[in-house]
Amino acid sequence: MAALPLECSQLILIPLNPLSSAMARDPGRVLIFDTTLRDGEQSPGASLNLEEKLAIAQQLARLGVDIIEAGFPFASSGDFNAVQRIAASVGTPDGPVICGLARAARGDIKACAEAVAPAAHRRIHTFIATSDIHLEHKLRKSRAEVLAITREMVAYARSLVDDVEFSCEDAGRSDPDYMHQVIEAAIEAGATTINIPDTVGYATPTEFGELIAGINRCVPNIEQAVISVHGHNDLGLAVANFLEAVKHGARQLECTINGIGERAGNASLEELVMALHVRRSYYNPFLGRPAESTTPLTAVHTEEITKTSRLVSNLTGMAVQPNKAIVGANAFAHESGIHQDGVLKHRLTYEIIDARTVGLSDNRISLGKLSGRSAFRARLEELGYSLDGEDLNDAFVRFKELADRKREISDRDLEAIVSEQVQQQGEARFLLRRVQVSCGTGLLPTATVTLETTDGEERSEAAIGTGPVDAVCQALNRLARVPNELVEFSVKSVTEGIDAMGEVTIRLRADGVLYSGHSADTDIVVAAAQAFVNALNRLVAGGQRVPLHPQKAPLPVAEIPRL
């Protein structure tokens, strides 16, 4: 972290008065800015299709986030269409703000404005780096040039929408004096939110808190904007940094479901929200409230957290670690005999959160072979999925098939069925038609598979492998003829019991890019075959259009005003 200016650092080191720490324009609570669909999707192998993005956006609206960063519209036509579709369907008058990301360039900003236009509440989020290392090696521009670009591009964005967010990329390594000038210029040009990113996840809580406090003290017009924070979890400190920022006046937190994102991920939404919920009496005074106030610090409906976590995990194929706070499988499990005894006597002895607060339950649906489509569809909508027409019919057929094989069907089973159905929507070059394997003691594992191509042609191939799954994958590769490397194969049980569905995740690498496929079935070999086909389809679609990365793509040459 760069050293703060002396005149500011002397003030910052004095203990803050909690009741007067928030100097910026205060929305009265902490705003939750969800970037699962933008930064979260940049996780290696976590690319989502249009229907998957829409399903997640609809659930984020149910969760009650304030802002959804739906994507980077300039990156590709697919990203543009996804943001526009989310803006039209989720950006209702009583829904969240729909935001798009744009580099500080006219083409990016114009595409972003067009993509978010259908939303009732829309925002353009534009950014440019302010650290000397980025200016010298990435942008190859002077401080004066970046300051001029900031003024011009923020003003242009403000001419298109009323809500503009500006980010100082790599703020944690920026010279504070210079960054304060850029922030002041951005606000003068019309920025309503100023975001301070810890782009490389380097900051510690004390440093990050002082960075926010310095902005509050040293930027003359900061009271005209909400201070936001964005951070990566490279040192495991993102959530701690954000909570410290709240104490110093930050009122918007940019985070993702399950903490997914580039490298080690982003600050975890569920951890931030529940920390502010459980420790409300501690954080209340920093928002000018009495410690005993019961008014929620965020607008998030906490009972939707578990459902949202599972949806994102299912659709991205990124499993949640068992010991993950709030949403991990072991988050509310007690193995120790002493702990079990204490919890049985009084839950508060070892639990600080009631599992029901985050929507965790063992609900088993009362659907069976005789259940109709209406009941099935209603339950899916409760779980965050919206299917129509053939998609609903296909999912319903799978449900009936599962009901013939399983005595009891849980919500997790339904999630596994429908997440795969959603995953297969969109651009599918290959459809799996048949899988047959032969294996056992003294036998060579052999698989025969049949694929259908987009032109309706069926192709079959047989292969021998080290095991049935390896044989299936080899046969599929021969049929698809798409060069790739299998880098991950994982399987886990959806629920307990011998008849449980098995979830398979497969990741393929091609040209340095990861593509994931996910499937579930009571037959693990079938699930593996379908997951492999799903990954192949994403590989083919991804190879046809490689979207720009907002932070790694070079900034277009911009007209710099004469100074």
C-alpha positions as CSV (number, residue, x, y, z in Angstrom):
1,M,0.0,0.0,0.0
2,A,1.3,3.5,-0.8
3,A,1.9,5.8,2.1
4,L,-0.9,8.3,2.8
5,P,-0.2,12.1,2.6
6,L,1.1,13.4,5.9
7,E,-1.7,15.9,6.5
8,C,-4.3,13.1,6.0
9,S,-2.4,10.2,7.8
10,Q,-2.1,12.3,10.9
11,L,-5.8,12.6,11.1
12,I,-6.6,9.0,10.2
13,L,-4.5,7.6,12.9
14,I,-6.7,9.2,15.5
15,P,-9.5,6.8,16.6
16,L,-12.6,7.5,14.6
17,N,-15.8,8.6,16.3
18,P,-18.3,5.9,15.0
19,L,-21.2,8.3,14.9
20,S,-19.3,10.7,12.5
21,S,-17.2,8.4,10.5
22,A,-19.5,8.2,7.4
23,M,-18.8,11.5,5.6
24,A,-20.0,10.4,2.2
25,R,-23.5,10.5,1.0
26,D,-25.1,7.8,3.0
27,P,-28.0,5.6,1.7
28,G,-29.0,4.8,5.3
29,R,-27.8,1.2,5.0
30,V,-25.1,-0.9,3.3
31,L,-25.8,-1.5,-0.4
32,I,-25.1,-4.9,-1.7
33,F,-23.6,-4.9,-5.3
34,D,-23.5,-8.4,-6.7
35,T,-20.9,-9.1,-9.4
36,T,-21.4,-12.9,-9.6
37,L,-22.4,-12.6,-13.3
38,R,-19.5,-10.4,-14.2
39,D,-16.4,-10.9,-12.0
40,G,-17.7,-14.2,-10.7
41,E,-18.1,-15.6,-14.2
42,Q,-14.4,-14.8,-14.8
43,S,-13.5,-17.8,-12.6
44,P,-11.6,-20.3,-14.7
45,G,-14.2,-22.7,-16.2
46,A,-17.2,-20.9,-14.8
47,S,-18.7,-19.5,-18.0
48,L,-22.5,-19.4,-18.1
49,N,-24.9,-19.4,-21.0
50,L,-27.8,-16.9,-21.4
51,E,-30.4,-19.0,-19.7
52,E,-28.1,-19.8,-16.7
53,K,-27.3,-16.1,-16.3
54,L,-31.0,-15.2,-16.4
55,A,-31.8,-17.9,-13.8
56,I,-29.1,-16.5,-11.5
57,A,-30.2,-12.9,-12.0
58,Q,-33.8,-13.8,-11.2
59,Q,-32.6,-15.4,-8.0
60,L,-30.4,-12.5,-7.1
61,A,-33.5,-10.3,-7.3
62,R,-35.3,-12.6,-4.9
63,L,-32.3,-12.5,-2.6
64,G,-32.8,-8.7,-2.5
65,V,-29.4,-7.4,-3.7
66,D,-29.4,-3.7,-4.6
67,I,-27.4,-3.8,-7.7
68,I,-26.7,-6.6,-10.2
69,E,-23.6,-6.2,-12.3
70,A,-24.9,-8.3,-15.2
71,G,-21.8,-8.3,-17.4
72,F,-19.3,-6.5,-19.7
73,P,-21.5,-5.7,-22.7
74,F,-18.7,-4.7,-25.0
75,A,-16.9,-8.0,-24.6
76,S,-19.0,-10.0,-27.1
77,S,-22.5,-10.1,-28.6
78,G,-23.3,-12.9,-26.2
79,D,-22.4,-10.7,-23.2
80,F,-24.3,-7.8,-24.7
81,N,-27.5,-9.9,-25.2
82,A,-27.2,-11.4,-21.7
83,V,-27.1,-8.0,-20.1
84,Q,-29.9,-6.7,-22.2
85,R,-32.1,-9.7,-21.5
86,I,-31.4,-9.4,-17.7
87,A,-32.2,-5.7,-17.9
88,A,-35.5,-6.4,-19.6
89,S,-36.7,-9.3,-17.4
90,V,-35.2,-8.5,-14.0
91,G,-34.8,-4.7,-14.1
92,T,-38.4,-4.0,-13.1
93,P,-39.4,-0.8,-11.3
94,D,-39.4,-2.6,-7.9
95,G,-36.3,-4.7,-8.8
96,P,-32.6,-4.1,-8.5
97,V,-30.4,-1.7,-10.4
98,I,-29.0,-3.4,-13.5
99,C,-25.4,-2.4,-14.1
100,G,-22.9,-3.0,-16.9
101,L,-19.1,-2.7,-16.8
102,A,-17.3,-0.5,-19.3
103,R,-13.7,0.5,-19.7
104,A,-13.1,4.3,-19.9
105,A,-13.7,4.3,-23.7
106,R,-16.7,5.6,-25.7
107,G,-17.4,2.3,-27.5
108,D,-17.5,0.4,-24.2
109,I,-19.7,3.0,-22.5
110,K,-22.1,3.3,-25.5
111,A,-22.6,-0.5,-25.6
112,C,-23.1,-0.6,-21.9
113,A,-25.8,2.1,-22.1
114,E,-27.6,0.3,-24.8
115,A,-27.5,-3.0,-23.0
116,V,-28.9,-1.8,-19.7
117,A,-31.5,0.5,-21.4
118,P,-34.5,-1.8,-20.8
119,A,-34.0,-1.7,-17.0
120,A,-36.1,0.7,-14.9
121,H,-33.0,1.5,-12.8
122,R,-29.7,1.3,-14.8
123,R,-26.1,2.1,-14.1
124,I,-22.9,2.3,-16.1
125,H,-19.8,1.2,-14.2
126,T,-16.7,2.6,-15.9
127,F,-13.1,2.3,-14.7
128,I,-9.5,3.1,-15.4
129,A,-6.3,2.3,-13.5
130,T,-4.7,4.9,-11.2
131,S,-1.6,3.1,-9.9
132,D,1.7,4.1,-11.4
133,I,2.5,0.5,-12.2
134,H,-0.7,0.1,-14.3
135,L,-0.2,3.5,-16.0
136,E,3.4,2.7,-17.0
137,H,3.1,-1.0,-18.0
138,K,-0.6,-1.5,-19.0
139,L,-2.1,1.8,-20.1
140,R,1.2,3.5,-21.1
141,K,-0.3,6.9,-20.3
142,S,0.7,9.8,-18.0
143,R,-1.2,10.8,-14.9
144,A,-2.5,13.9,-16.7
145,E,-3.8,11.8,-19.6
146,V,-5.7,9.4,-17.2
147,L,-7.1,12.4,-15.3
148,A,-8.4,13.8,-18.6
149,I,-9.8,10.5,-19.7
150,T,-11.6,10.2,-16.4
151,R,-13.3,13.6,-16.8
152,E,-14.3,13.0,-20.4
153,M,-15.6,9.4,-20.1
154,V,-17.5,9.9,-16.8
155,A,-19.2,12.9,-18.3
156,Y,-20.1,10.9,-21.4
157,A,-21.5,8.1,-19.3
158,R,-23.5,10.6,-17.3
159,S,-25.0,12.0,-20.5
160,L,-26.4,8.5,-21.1
161,V,-27.7,7.5,-17.7
162,D,-28.3,9.2,-14.3
163,D,-26.4,6.6,-12.3
164,V,-22.7,6.3,-13.0
165,E,-20.1,4.4,-11.0
166,F,-16.4,5.1,-11.4
167,S,-13.6,2.8,-10.2
168,C,-10.0,3.5,-9.6
169,E,-8.5,0.2,-10.7
170,D,-5.6,-0.9,-8.4
171,A,-6.5,1.7,-5.9
172,G,-4.6,-0.1,-3.2
173,R,-1.3,0.5,-4.9
174,S,-2.1,4.0,-6.1
175,D,-0.6,7.2,-4.9
176,P,-3.3,8.6,-2.6
177,D,-2.7,12.3,-3.6
178,Y,-3.2,11.4,-7.2
179,M,-6.1,9.1,-6.7
180,H,-7.9,11.8,-4.7
181,Q,-7.5,14.1,-7.7
182,V,-9.0,11.5,-10.0
183,I,-11.9,10.8,-7.6
184,E,-12.7,14.5,-7.3
185,A,-12.6,14.9,-11.1
186,A,-14.9,11.9,-11.5
187,I,-17.5,13.3,-9.1
188,E,-17.3,16.7,-10.8
189,A,-18.0,14.9,-14.1
190,G,-21.1,13.2,-12.7
191,A,-20.1,10.0,-10.9
192,T,-22.6,9.1,-8.2
193,T,-20.7,6.1,-6.8
194,I,-16.9,5.9,-6.3
195,N,-15.5,2.4,-6.1
196,I,-12.2,1.6,-4.5
197,P,-10.9,-1.8,-5.6
198,D,-8.2,-3.9,-4.0
199,T,-7.6,-5.4,-7.4
200,V,-4.7,-7.7,-6.4
201,G,-6.0,-8.6,-2.9
202,Y,-2.9,-7.1,-1.2
203,A,-4.4,-4.9,1.5
204,T,-4.8,-5.7,5.1
205,P,-7.9,-4.5,7.1
206,T,-6.1,-1.6,8.8
207,E,-4.6,-0.3,5.5
208,F,-7.9,-0.6,3.7
209,G,-9.8,1.2,6.4
210,E,-7.3,4.0,6.4
211,L,-7.5,4.2,2.6
212,I,-11.3,4.7,2.8
213,A,-10.9,7.2,5.7
214,G,-8.3,9.1,3.7
215,I,-10.7,9.5,0.8
216,N,-13.5,10.7,3.1
217,R,-11.2,13.3,4.6
218,C,-9.2,14.5,1.6
219,V,-11.6,14.5,-1.4
220,P,-13.5,17.8,-1.1
221,N,-16.7,16.7,-2.9
222,I,-16.9,13.1,-1.6
223,E,-20.2,13.9,0.1
224,Q,-21.8,13.9,-3.3
225,A,-21.1,10.2,-3.9
226,V,-21.5,6.8,-2.2
227,I,-18.2,5.1,-1.5
228,S,-18.0,1.5,-2.7
229,V,-15.4,-1.2,-2.2
230,H,-14.3,-4.2,-4.4
231,G,-11.7,-6.7,-3.4
232,H,-10.1,-10.0,-4.2
233,N,-9.4,-12.7,-1.7
234,D,-5.8,-13.6,-2.5
235,L,-4.7,-13.4,1.1
236,G,-8.1,-14.4,2.5
237,L,-8.8,-10.9,3.8
238,A,-11.4,-9.6,1.4
239,V,-14.4,-9.9,3.9
240,A,-12.3,-8.4,6.8
241,N,-11.2,-5.6,4.6
242,F,-14.8,-4.8,3.6
243,L,-16.1,-4.8,7.1
244,E,-13.3,-2.4,8.1
245,A,-14.3,-0.2,5.2
246,V,-17.9,0.0,6.4
247,K,-16.6,1.3,9.7
248,H,-14.8,4.1,7.8
249,G,-17.7,5.2,5.6
250,A,-18.0,2.7,2.7
251,R,-21.7,2.1,2.0
252,Q,-21.6,-0.2,-1.0
253,L,-20.0,-3.7,-1.0
254,E,-19.2,-5.4,-4.3
255,C,-19.2,-9.2,-3.7
256,T,-20.2,-12.5,-5.3
257,I,-22.2,-15.6,-4.3
258,N,-19.9,-18.2,-2.7
259,G,-17.0,-15.8,-3.2
260,I,-16.3,-16.9,-6.7
261,G,-14.2,-14.9,-9.0
262,E,-10.8,-14.5,-10.6
263,R,-7.8,-16.2,-8.8
264,A,-8.8,-16.7,-5.2
265,G,-12.2,-15.1,-5.8
266,N,-14.0,-12.0,-4.5
267,A,-15.4,-11.0,-1.1
268,S,-18.2,-13.5,-0.3
269,L,-21.7,-12.0,-0.3
270,E,-23.1,-14.5,2.3
271,E,-20.3,-13.9,4.7
272,L,-20.6,-10.1,4.5
273,V,-24.3,-10.1,4.9
274,M,-24.4,-12.5,7.8
275,A,-21.5,-10.7,9.6
276,L,-23.5,-7.5,9.4
277,H,-26.6,-9.4,10.5
278,V,-25.2,-11.3,13.4
279,R,-23.0,-8.5,14.6
280,R,-25.6,-5.8,14.0
281,S,-25.1,-4.2,17.5
282,Y,-21.4,-3.7,16.8
283,Y,-21.8,-2.1,13.4
284,N,-25.0,-0.1,14.1
285,P,-23.1,2.9,15.6
286,F,-20.9,3.2,12.5
287,L,-24.1,3.9,10.6
288,G,-25.3,6.4,13.2
289,R,-27.8,4.1,14.7
290,P,-28.2,3.1,18.4
291,A,-26.4,-0.2,19.1
292,E,-29.7,-1.9,20.0
293,S,-31.4,-1.0,16.8
294,T,-33.0,-4.0,15.1
295,T,-33.3,-2.4,11.6
296,P,-31.4,-4.6,9.1
297,L,-28.1,-3.2,7.8
298,T,-28.8,-4.6,4.3
299,A,-31.9,-5.3,2.2
300,V,-30.9,-8.9,1.6
301,H,-33.5,-11.6,2.4
302,T,-31.2,-13.9,4.3
303,E,-33.5,-16.9,4.0
304,E,-32.7,-17.0,0.3
305,I,-28.9,-17.3,0.8
306,T,-28.6,-21.1,0.8
307,K,-30.9,-21.4,-2.3
308,T,-28.9,-18.8,-4.1
309,S,-25.6,-20.5,-3.2
310,R,-26.7,-23.9,-4.5
311,L,-28.0,-22.4,-7.7
312,V,-24.7,-20.7,-8.5
313,S,-22.8,-23.8,-7.5
314,N,-24.9,-26.0,-9.7
315,L,-24.8,-23.8,-12.8
316,T,-21.1,-22.9,-12.6
317,G,-20.0,-26.4,-11.6
318,M,-17.9,-24.9,-8.8
319,A,-18.5,-26.9,-5.7
320,V,-18.7,-25.1,-2.3
321,Q,-16.1,-26.4,0.1
322,P,-17.7,-28.3,3.0
323,N,-16.2,-25.9,5.7
324,K,-17.2,-22.8,3.8
325,A,-18.7,-20.2,6.2
326,I,-22.5,-19.9,6.1
327,V,-23.2,-22.1,3.0
328,G,-20.8,-25.0,3.4
329,A,-22.2,-28.5,4.1
330,N,-20.5,-28.5,7.5
331,A,-21.3,-24.9,8.5
332,F,-24.0,-26.1,10.9
333,A,-22.8,-29.7,11.6
334,H,-21.5,-30.7,15.0
335,E,-19.2,-33.8,15.2
336,S,-17.7,-33.3,18.7
337,G,-19.7,-35.0,21.5
338,I,-19.3,-32.0,23.7
339,H,-20.7,-29.7,21.0
340,Q,-23.6,-32.1,20.2
341,D,-24.5,-32.2,23.9
342,G,-24.4,-28.5,24.2
343,V,-26.5,-27.8,21.1
344,L,-29.1,-30.3,22.2
345,K,-29.4,-28.5,25.5
346,H,-29.4,-25.0,24.0
347,R,-28.5,-24.2,20.4
348,L,-26.8,-20.9,21.3
349,T,-24.0,-22.8,23.2
350,Y,-22.3,-23.5,19.9
351,E,-24.4,-21.8,17.2
352,I,-24.4,-18.1,16.5
353,I,-26.7,-18.4,13.5
354,D,-30.0,-20.3,13.3
355,A,-29.7,-22.4,10.1
356,R,-33.2,-21.4,9.2
357,T,-32.1,-17.7,9.0
358,V,-30.1,-18.6,5.8
359,G,-32.8,-20.8,4.4
360,L,-31.2,-24.1,5.3
361,S,-33.8,-26.9,5.7
362,D,-34.2,-30.6,5.0
363,N,-37.4,-30.0,3.0
364,R,-38.6,-33.0,1.0
365,I,-41.1,-32.2,-1.6
366,S,-44.4,-34.2,-1.7
367,L,-44.1,-34.8,-5.5
368,G,-44.2,-38.2,-7.0
369,K,-45.1,-40.2,-10.1
370,L,-48.6,-38.9,-10.0
371,S,-47.7,-35.2,-9.6
372,G,-48.6,-32.9,-12.4
373,R,-46.7,-30.2,-14.3
374,S,-48.3,-27.4,-12.4
375,A,-47.1,-28.6,-9.0
376,F,-43.7,-29.4,-10.5
377,R,-43.3,-26.0,-12.1
378,A,-44.5,-24.2,-8.9
379,R,-41.8,-26.0,-6.8
380,L,-39.1,-25.1,-9.4
381,E,-40.0,-21.5,-9.2
382,E,-39.7,-21.6,-5.5
383,L,-36.2,-23.0,-6.0
384,G,-35.3,-20.1,-8.4
385,Y,-35.8,-21.8,-11.8
386,S,-38.2,-20.7,-14.5
387,L,-38.8,-23.1,-17.3
388,D,-41.4,-23.0,-20.1
389,G,-42.5,-25.1,-23.1
390,E,-40.2,-27.9,-24.1
391,D,-37.6,-27.1,-21.4
392,L,-40.3,-27.7,-18.7
393,N,-41.5,-30.9,-20.5
394,D,-37.9,-32.3,-20.7
395,A,-37.3,-31.5,-17.0
396,F,-40.6,-33.0,-16.1
397,V,-39.8,-36.2,-18.0
398,R,-36.5,-36.5,-16.1
399,F,-38.3,-36.0,-12.8
400,K,-40.7,-38.8,-13.6
401,E,-37.9,-41.1,-14.6
402,L,-36.1,-40.3,-11.3
403,A,-39.4,-40.9,-9.4
404,D,-39.4,-44.4,-10.8
405,R,-35.9,-45.1,-9.4
406,K,-35.9,-43.2,-6.1
407,R,-38.3,-43.6,-3.2
408,E,-37.9,-40.1,-1.9
409,I,-37.0,-37.0,-4.0
410,S,-35.5,-33.9,-2.3
411,D,-35.1,-30.3,-3.4
412,R,-31.4,-31.1,-4.0
413,D,-32.5,-33.8,-6.5
414,L,-34.7,-31.3,-8.3
415,E,-31.9,-28.7,-8.4
416,A,-29.6,-31.3,-9.9
417,I,-32.1,-32.1,-12.6
418,V,-33.1,-28.6,-13.6
419,S,-29.6,-27.1,-13.4
420,E,-28.5,-29.6,-16.0
421,Q,-31.6,-28.7,-18.1
422,V,-30.8,-25.0,-17.9
423,Q,-27.1,-25.8,-18.8
424,Q,-28.1,-27.6,-22.0
425,Q,-30.1,-24.7,-23.3
426,G,-28.5,-22.4,-25.9
427,E,-25.8,-23.5,-28.3
428,A,-25.5,-27.3,-28.2
429,R,-23.6,-28.8,-31.1
430,F,-23.7,-32.3,-29.6
431,L,-26.5,-34.2,-27.9
432,L,-25.9,-37.4,-26.0
433,R,-28.2,-40.2,-27.2
434,R,-26.9,-43.5,-25.8
435,V,-24.2,-44.7,-23.5
436,Q,-23.3,-48.4,-22.9
437,V,-20.3,-49.7,-20.9
438,S,-18.8,-53.1,-20.2
439,C,-16.4,-53.6,-17.3
440,G,-15.5,-55.8,-14.4
441,T,-12.8,-58.1,-13.1
442,G,-10.7,-59.5,-15.9
443,L,-12.4,-57.4,-18.5
444,L,-11.2,-54.4,-20.6
445,P,-13.4,-51.4,-19.8
446,T,-15.2,-50.7,-23.0
447,A,-17.7,-47.9,-23.8
448,T,-20.0,-47.4,-26.8
449,V,-21.5,-43.9,-27.2
450,T,-23.9,-42.2,-29.7
451,L,-24.0,-38.5,-30.3
452,E,-26.4,-36.5,-32.4
453,T,-25.1,-33.4,-34.2
454,T,-26.9,-30.2,-35.0
455,D,-27.8,-31.5,-38.4
456,G,-29.6,-34.5,-36.9
457,E,-26.9,-37.0,-37.8
458,E,-26.2,-39.8,-35.3
459,R,-22.6,-41.0,-34.9
460,S,-21.5,-43.9,-32.7
461,E,-18.0,-44.8,-31.5
462,A,-16.4,-47.4,-29.2
463,A,-13.3,-47.1,-27.1
464,I,-11.3,-49.0,-24.4
465,G,-10.1,-47.1,-21.3
466,T,-8.5,-47.6,-17.9
467,G,-12.1,-47.6,-16.5
468,P,-15.6,-47.1,-17.7
469,V,-15.5,-43.3,-17.4
470,D,-12.2,-43.0,-19.2
471,A,-13.5,-45.3,-22.0
472,V,-16.6,-43.0,-22.4
473,C,-14.5,-39.9,-22.6
474,Q,-12.2,-41.4,-25.2
475,A,-15.1,-42.4,-27.3
476,L,-16.7,-39.0,-27.1
477,N,-13.4,-37.3,-28.0
478,R,-13.2,-39.5,-31.1
479,L,-16.7,-38.5,-32.2
480,A,-16.4,-34.8,-31.4
481,R,-12.8,-34.4,-32.8
482,V,-12.3,-31.2,-30.7
483,P,-8.7,-31.0,-29.3
484,N,-8.8,-30.7,-25.5
485,E,-7.2,-31.9,-22.2
486,L,-9.2,-33.3,-19.3
487,V,-8.0,-31.5,-16.3
488,E,-10.6,-32.3,-13.7
489,F,-13.1,-35.0,-13.0
490,S,-15.1,-34.9,-9.7
491,V,-18.1,-36.8,-8.5
492,K,-20.2,-36.3,-5.3
493,S,-23.5,-37.6,-4.0
494,V,-26.4,-35.2,-4.1
495,T,-28.1,-36.7,-1.1
496,E,-27.7,-39.7,1.1
497,G,-28.6,-43.3,0.3
498,I,-27.7,-46.0,-2.1
499,D,-30.2,-44.6,-4.7
500,A,-28.7,-41.0,-4.5
501,M,-28.0,-39.1,-7.6
502,G,-24.4,-38.5,-8.4
503,E,-23.2,-35.1,-9.5
504,V,-20.3,-35.1,-11.9
505,T,-18.2,-32.0,-12.9
506,I,-15.7,-32.2,-15.7
507,R,-13.3,-29.4,-16.8
508,L,-11.6,-29.4,-20.2
509,R,-8.7,-27.1,-21.2
510,A,-8.2,-25.9,-24.8
511,D,-5.8,-23.1,-25.8
512,G,-5.3,-22.2,-22.1
513,V,-9.0,-21.7,-21.4
514,L,-11.1,-23.9,-19.1
515,Y,-14.6,-25.1,-20.0
516,S,-16.7,-26.9,-17.4
517,G,-19.6,-29.4,-17.8
518,H,-21.9,-30.5,-15.1
519,S,-24.5,-33.3,-14.9
520,A,-26.3,-35.5,-12.4
521,D,-27.8,-39.0,-12.6
522,T,-28.3,-42.1,-10.5
523,D,-25.9,-43.7,-13.0
524,I,-22.4,-42.1,-12.5
525,V,-21.2,-43.2,-16.0
526,V,-24.2,-41.6,-17.6
527,A,-23.7,-38.4,-15.6
528,A,-20.0,-38.4,-16.6
529,A,-20.9,-38.8,-20.3
530,Q,-23.4,-35.9,-20.2
531,A,-21.0,-33.7,-18.2
532,F,-18.3,-34.3,-20.8
533,V,-20.7,-33.5,-23.6
534,N,-21.8,-30.3,-21.9
535,A,-18.1,-29.2,-21.5
536,L,-17.5,-30.0,-25.2
537,N,-20.4,-27.8,-26.2
538,R,-19.1,-24.9,-24.2
539,L,-15.6,-25.5,-25.6
540,V,-17.0,-25.3,-29.2
541,A,-19.1,-22.2,-28.5
542,G,-16.3,-20.5,-26.6
543,G,-13.8,-21.2,-29.4
544,Q,-16.1,-19.4,-31.8
545,R,-16.2,-16.2,-29.8
546,V,-13.6,-15.4,-27.2
547,P,-14.9,-12.4,-25.2
548,L,-12.7,-9.6,-24.1
549,H,-11.5,-9.5,-20.5
550,P,-12.3,-6.0,-19.2
551,Q,-9.0,-5.6,-17.2
552,K,-6.6,-7.5,-19.5
553,A,-7.8,-6.2,-22.9
554,P,-5.9,-3.1,-24.0
555,L,-7.8,0.2,-23.7
556,P,-8.8,1.6,-27.1
557,V,-7.0,4.7,-28.2
558,A,-9.1,7.6,-26.9
559,E,-9.1,11.2,-27.8
560,I,-7.3,13.0,-25.0
561,P,-8.3,16.6,-24.5
562,R,-5.4,19.1,-24.9
563,L,-4.1,20.2,-21.5
